[in-house]
Amino acid sequence: MQAESGVRLTVQAGLSDELWIWLLDGGWRVVTHRPDRRRYRDISRSQVTHLIDCEPANRERLLAEAIWDAKSRTTVGNRSGG
């Protein structure tokens, strides 16, 4: 799934229908372009697991932290040159 902010998460086993709908309502969408040449920052698997396991009241905060963490990570391969 991806959000407009250039962040992507990989759906894992254990994701409930209710969480799926919550993500869709929040603007997340399934990537339908193949091959997808856009660049994304991935939310870590452990953070997705925390999102799956958390109480619904904590989802917004955990997702915001995961998105911030994904955007904050720098990788040499994602730097665009001039």
Buried (B, 14 or more C-beta within 10 A) or exposed (E): BBBEEEBBBEBEEEBEEEBEEBBEEEEBEEEEEEEEEEEBBBBBEEBBBBBBEBEEEEBEEBBEBBBEBBEEEEEEEEEEEE
